[in-house]
Amino acid sequence: MKFTLKELADWISSESGLKVTVQGDENFTIRKIATIGAATESDITFLANKKYQKHLESSNAGCVILSPDMANVWSKAALVMENPYVGFALVAQKLDTTPQQIKTIAPSAVIGKTATIGRNVAIGPNVVIEDDVIIGDNAQIGAGCFIGQGTILGAGTRLWPNVTLYHNVTIGSNCTIQGNSVIGADGFGYAPLNKNGNQNWIKIPQLGGVTIGEGTEIGANTTIDRGAIEDTVIGVGVIIDNQIQLGHNVEIGDYTAIAGGTLIAGSTKVGRNVTIGGGVGIAGHLNICDKAYITGRTFIINDIMTPGVYSSGMPATTNKEWRNNAARYRKLTELFNRVRTLEKKIP
């Protein structure tokens, strides 16, 4: 696999809409992408953060993707553009070595008689596809996946091994779902009943499904519950990291990003272009507006109605300082009452 700098520049420009200028020989050939420190003469690397500029002096890279204000610090071949990190991402796509499945159906796959399988579909060993499933063209289904009755898998979508899609789940085209994720399991729906002095729980059947828009990516070991009555809905171009839990009837707007370990309780609606950091907890039945940015370990218990940055996590400090602060926090009510008493004495 190899590409000239002109081919890479044209690819980045066509996919991103950004202007890309080739510095040096347009016919210089690149074979793979590498870090600044490890790159060789046939490799391409990138510089998106100025604090790594010092590493360019000793780099052996054949080409560097960098911004116009950094072009003068590199004398060899370069792809010059306003957003080098986007350039890196698109070149990485072009030079991606992730193996594709052979477009065949493994003999051990079990496929329902009324399932519809598109053209050029890859189905790995021990896959189970139930009746009335629809699989779009060029889909890839990894070993050990389960696809329940009535589920629709869009064209070009890829399931890595051991993904479970329950019944009546709709996945758009060109999505990626990483291994061991579960889409469409029952939401946490129970009605409390006090009976004979015990708290009993009456299960509420989860009658909705899950709908996921095109181009969405879902990380490994993530769970998305089906809706109680209507569907749980994930928008277009959403990126969801590993080990995330989305409760029943959660709605995630288009192009939102959610980092690992986040938990979102049922019926919460998250807007478009929202960024949610790792380990965030969001209570149920809330509304998060478009373009909110929630930093890691934040706990949200009220609606967010105004775009901006929201935080509540406590940054780490030394144990001694943390203990001192904890001791002072215990006296917060006492100090508050003393201040209020003093304020009343001020004429």
C-alpha positions as CSV (number, residue, x, y, z in Angstrom):
1,M,0.0,0.0,0.0
2,K,1.5,3.3,-1.1
3,F,0.3,6.8,-2.1
4,T,1.9,9.9,-3.4
5,L,1.7,13.2,-1.5
6,K,-0.6,14.6,-4.2
7,E,-3.0,11.6,-3.8
8,L,-3.0,12.0,0.0
9,A,-3.6,15.8,-0.3
10,D,-6.4,15.3,-2.7
11,W,-8.0,12.7,-0.4
12,I,-7.8,14.9,2.6
13,S,-9.2,17.9,0.7
14,S,-12.1,15.9,-0.8
15,E,-13.1,14.3,2.5
16,S,-12.7,17.4,4.8
17,G,-13.3,20.3,2.5
18,L,-10.0,21.9,3.8
19,K,-7.3,23.3,1.6
20,V,-4.2,21.2,1.6
21,T,-0.9,22.3,0.1
22,V,2.0,20.0,-0.8
23,Q,5.4,21.2,0.3
24,G,8.1,19.5,-1.7
25,D,7.8,16.7,-4.4
26,E,4.1,15.9,-5.1
27,N,5.2,12.4,-6.4
28,F,7.0,11.5,-3.1
29,T,5.6,8.1,-2.1
30,I,4.4,7.3,1.5
31,R,3.9,3.7,2.7
32,K,2.7,4.0,6.3
33,I,1.9,6.4,9.1
34,A,4.1,6.7,12.2
35,T,4.9,8.8,15.3
36,I,7.4,11.6,15.0
37,G,10.0,9.7,16.8
38,A,9.6,6.3,15.0
39,A,9.0,7.6,11.5
40,T,11.4,6.6,8.7
41,E,12.0,8.1,5.2
42,S,8.9,6.3,3.7
43,D,6.6,7.3,6.6
44,I,4.2,10.2,7.2
45,T,3.7,11.7,10.6
46,F,1.9,14.8,12.0
47,L,2.4,17.8,14.3
48,A,-0.9,19.0,15.8
49,N,0.5,20.3,19.1
50,K,3.3,22.9,19.2
51,K,4.8,21.4,22.4
52,Y,6.0,18.5,20.2
53,Q,7.8,20.8,17.8
54,K,11.2,20.0,19.4
55,H,10.9,16.4,18.2
56,L,10.9,17.5,14.6
57,E,14.6,18.3,14.8
58,S,15.5,14.6,15.2
59,S,12.7,13.1,13.1
60,N,13.5,11.0,10.1
61,A,10.0,11.2,8.7
62,G,9.6,11.5,4.9
63,C,6.6,13.9,5.3
64,V,4.9,15.8,8.1
65,I,1.3,17.0,8.2
66,L,1.4,20.4,9.9
67,S,-0.2,23.8,10.1
68,P,0.8,26.9,7.9
69,D,2.4,28.6,10.9
70,M,4.7,25.6,11.5
71,A,5.7,25.0,7.9
72,N,8.9,27.0,8.2
73,V,10.3,24.7,10.9
74,W,10.3,21.6,8.6
75,S,12.5,21.7,5.5
76,K,11.4,18.3,3.9
77,A,8.1,17.2,2.4
78,A,5.0,18.3,4.1
79,L,1.2,18.5,3.8
80,V,0.2,21.9,5.0
81,M,-3.3,22.5,6.3
82,E,-5.2,24.3,9.1
83,N,-6.2,21.2,11.0
84,P,-3.3,18.7,11.0
85,Y,-5.1,16.3,13.3
86,V,-7.9,15.9,10.8
87,G,-5.3,15.3,8.2
88,F,-3.7,12.6,10.3
89,A,-7.1,10.9,10.8
90,L,-7.9,10.9,7.1
91,V,-4.4,9.7,6.1
92,A,-4.8,6.9,8.7
93,Q,-8.0,5.9,7.0
94,K,-6.2,5.7,3.7
95,L,-3.4,3.6,5.1
96,D,-5.5,1.5,7.4
97,T,-4.3,-2.1,7.7
98,T,-7.3,-3.4,9.7
99,P,-8.3,-6.7,8.1
100,Q,-11.6,-6.9,6.3
101,Q,-13.7,-10.1,6.4
102,I,-13.9,-12.3,3.4
103,K,-17.3,-11.7,1.7
104,T,-18.5,-15.2,2.5
105,I,-20.9,-16.9,4.8
106,A,-19.3,-19.4,7.3
107,P,-20.8,-22.9,7.2
108,S,-21.4,-22.8,10.9
109,A,-23.6,-19.6,10.7
110,V,-27.3,-20.2,11.4
111,I,-29.6,-18.0,9.3
112,G,-33.4,-17.8,9.7
113,K,-35.4,-18.9,6.6
114,T,-37.1,-15.5,6.3
115,A,-33.9,-13.4,6.8
116,T,-32.9,-11.2,3.9
117,I,-29.1,-11.0,3.2
118,G,-27.7,-8.4,0.9
119,R,-24.9,-8.6,-1.6
120,N,-21.3,-9.1,-0.6
121,V,-22.1,-9.7,3.0
122,A,-19.5,-11.4,5.3
123,I,-20.9,-13.6,8.0
124,G,-18.4,-15.2,10.4
125,P,-18.4,-18.5,12.2
126,N,-21.2,-19.3,14.7
127,V,-23.3,-16.3,13.9
128,V,-27.0,-16.6,14.6
129,I,-29.4,-14.5,12.5
130,E,-33.1,-15.0,13.3
131,D,-36.2,-14.7,11.1
132,D,-37.2,-11.4,9.4
133,V,-33.7,-9.9,9.9
134,I,-32.6,-7.6,7.0
135,I,-28.8,-7.3,6.3
136,G,-27.7,-4.6,3.9
137,D,-25.1,-4.9,1.2
138,N,-21.5,-5.1,2.2
139,A,-22.2,-5.6,5.8
140,Q,-19.6,-7.5,7.9
141,I,-20.7,-9.7,10.8
142,G,-18.0,-11.0,13.1
143,A,-17.8,-14.4,14.6
144,G,-20.3,-15.3,17.4
145,C,-22.7,-12.4,16.8
146,F,-26.4,-12.7,17.5
147,I,-29.0,-10.7,15.5
148,G,-32.6,-11.0,16.8
149,Q,-35.9,-11.2,15.0
150,G,-36.9,-8.2,12.9
151,T,-33.6,-6.4,13.3
152,I,-32.3,-4.3,10.4
153,L,-28.6,-3.9,9.7
154,G,-27.7,-1.1,7.3
155,A,-25.4,-1.4,4.3
156,G,-21.7,-1.3,5.0
157,T,-22.2,-1.7,8.8
158,R,-19.6,-3.8,10.6
159,L,-20.1,-5.9,13.8
160,W,-17.0,-7.1,15.5
161,P,-17.1,-10.5,17.2
162,N,-19.7,-11.4,19.8
163,V,-22.0,-8.3,19.3
164,T,-25.6,-9.0,20.4
165,L,-28.4,-7.2,18.7
166,Y,-31.8,-8.0,20.2
167,H,-35.1,-8.1,18.3
168,N,-36.4,-5.0,16.5
169,V,-33.2,-3.0,16.5
170,T,-32.5,-0.8,13.5
171,I,-28.9,0.1,12.8
172,G,-28.1,2.6,10.0
173,S,-25.6,2.3,7.2
174,N,-21.8,2.4,7.7
175,C,-21.9,2.0,11.5
176,T,-19.3,0.2,13.5
177,I,-20.1,-1.8,16.7
178,Q,-17.1,-3.1,18.6
179,G,-16.9,-6.6,20.3
180,N,-19.2,-7.7,23.1
181,S,-21.6,-4.8,22.9
182,V,-25.3,-5.4,23.6
183,I,-27.9,-3.4,21.8
184,G,-31.6,-3.7,22.7
185,A,-31.5,-5.5,26.0
186,D,-34.4,-4.8,28.4
187,G,-34.4,-1.4,30.1
188,F,-34.5,-1.2,33.9
189,G,-38.3,-0.9,34.2
190,Y,-40.1,-2.2,37.3
191,A,-43.1,-1.1,39.3
192,P,-42.7,-1.3,43.1
193,L,-45.3,-3.3,45.0
194,N,-45.3,-3.6,48.8
195,K,-46.5,-7.1,49.5
196,N,-46.4,-9.0,52.8
197,G,-43.9,-6.5,54.2
198,N,-41.5,-6.9,51.3
199,Q,-40.7,-4.6,48.5
200,N,-41.7,-6.6,45.4
201,W,-40.8,-5.5,41.8
202,I,-43.3,-6.0,39.0
203,K,-41.4,-6.2,35.6
204,I,-42.6,-3.8,32.9
205,P,-42.1,-5.4,29.5
206,Q,-39.9,-3.3,27.3
207,L,-41.9,-3.0,24.1
208,G,-39.8,-0.4,22.2
209,G,-36.7,-1.0,20.2
210,V,-33.5,0.8,19.4
211,T,-32.8,3.0,16.4
212,I,-29.3,4.1,15.5
213,G,-28.4,6.5,12.8
214,E,-25.9,6.1,10.0
215,G,-22.2,6.5,10.5
216,T,-22.4,6.0,14.3
217,E,-19.6,4.1,16.1
218,I,-20.1,2.2,19.4
219,G,-17.3,0.9,21.5
220,A,-16.6,-2.5,23.1
221,N,-18.8,-3.7,26.0
222,T,-21.2,-0.9,25.7
223,T,-24.9,-1.5,26.4
224,I,-27.9,0.4,25.0
225,D,-31.3,-0.6,26.4
226,R,-34.4,-0.8,24.3
227,G,-37.2,1.6,24.9
228,A,-40.1,0.9,27.3
229,I,-42.8,1.8,24.7
230,E,-41.1,4.0,22.1
231,D,-37.5,3.4,20.8
232,T,-34.3,4.4,22.4
233,V,-32.8,6.7,19.7
234,I,-29.1,7.4,18.8
235,G,-28.5,10.0,16.1
236,V,-26.3,10.2,13.0
237,G,-22.5,10.3,13.3
238,V,-22.5,9.7,17.1
239,I,-19.3,8.3,18.7
240,I,-19.8,6.2,21.8
241,D,-16.8,4.9,23.6
242,N,-16.2,1.6,25.5
243,Q,-18.2,0.4,28.6
244,I,-21.0,3.0,28.4
245,Q,-24.5,2.4,29.6
246,L,-27.5,4.1,28.0
247,G,-30.8,3.5,29.7
248,H,-34.2,3.0,28.0
249,N,-35.6,5.8,25.9
250,V,-32.4,7.8,26.1
251,E,-32.1,10.1,23.0
252,I,-28.6,11.1,21.7
253,G,-28.4,13.9,19.1
254,D,-26.4,13.9,15.9
255,Y,-22.6,14.1,16.1
256,T,-22.4,13.9,19.9
257,A,-19.4,12.2,21.5
258,I,-19.5,10.2,24.7
259,A,-16.3,9.0,26.4
260,G,-15.8,5.7,28.3
261,G,-17.5,4.7,31.5
262,T,-20.4,7.2,31.2
263,L,-23.8,6.3,32.5
264,I,-27.0,8.0,31.2
265,A,-30.2,7.0,33.0
266,G,-33.5,6.5,31.2
267,S,-35.5,9.0,29.2
268,T,-32.7,11.7,29.2
269,K,-32.4,13.6,26.0
270,V,-28.9,14.7,24.9
271,G,-28.7,17.3,22.1
272,R,-26.5,17.6,19.0
273,N,-22.8,18.2,19.0
274,V,-22.5,17.5,22.8
275,T,-19.2,16.3,24.2
276,I,-19.4,14.1,27.3
277,G,-16.1,13.2,29.1
278,G,-15.3,9.9,30.7
279,G,-17.0,8.6,33.8
280,V,-19.9,11.1,33.7
281,G,-23.2,10.2,35.4
282,I,-26.4,11.8,34.1
283,A,-29.7,11.3,36.0
284,G,-32.9,10.3,34.2
285,H,-35.6,12.4,32.6
286,L,-33.2,15.4,31.9
287,N,-32.5,17.5,28.9
288,I,-29.0,18.4,27.8
289,C,-28.9,21.2,25.2
290,D,-26.9,21.3,21.9
291,K,-23.2,22.0,22.2
292,A,-22.8,21.4,25.9
293,Y,-19.3,20.2,27.0
294,I,-19.3,18.0,30.1
295,T,-15.9,17.3,31.6
296,G,-14.9,13.9,33.1
297,R,-16.4,12.6,36.3
298,T,-19.2,15.2,36.3
299,F,-22.6,14.3,37.8
300,I,-25.6,15.9,36.2
301,I,-28.9,16.1,38.2
302,N,-30.5,19.1,36.5
303,D,-31.3,20.1,32.9
304,I,-28.5,21.9,31.0
305,M,-30.2,24.6,28.9
306,T,-27.2,26.8,27.9
307,P,-24.2,25.7,25.8
308,G,-20.9,25.8,27.6
309,V,-18.6,23.8,29.8
310,Y,-19.9,22.0,32.9
311,S,-17.9,20.3,35.6
312,S,-18.3,18.8,39.1
313,G,-15.5,16.3,39.4
314,M,-12.8,16.9,42.1
315,P,-9.2,16.9,40.7
316,A,-6.7,14.8,42.6
317,T,-4.4,16.4,45.1
318,T,-2.0,15.1,47.9
319,N,-3.6,13.0,50.5
320,K,-2.6,15.5,53.2
321,E,-4.4,18.4,51.4
322,W,-7.4,16.2,50.7
323,R,-7.8,15.3,54.4
324,N,-7.5,18.9,55.4
325,N,-10.1,20.0,52.9
326,A,-12.4,17.1,54.0
327,A,-12.1,18.2,57.6
328,R,-13.0,21.8,56.7
329,Y,-15.9,20.6,54.6
330,R,-17.4,18.9,57.7
331,K,-17.6,22.3,59.3
332,L,-19.2,24.1,56.3
333,T,-22.7,24.3,57.9
334,E,-21.2,25.6,61.1
335,L,-19.2,28.2,59.3
336,F,-22.2,29.2,57.1
337,N,-24.3,29.7,60.2
338,R,-21.6,31.8,61.9
339,V,-21.3,34.1,58.9
340,R,-25.0,34.5,58.6
341,T,-25.2,35.5,62.3
342,L,-22.4,38.0,61.9
343,E,-24.1,39.5,58.8
344,K,-27.2,40.1,60.8
345,K,-25.2,42.1,63.4
346,I,-23.8,44.4,60.7
347,P,-25.9,47.6,60.7
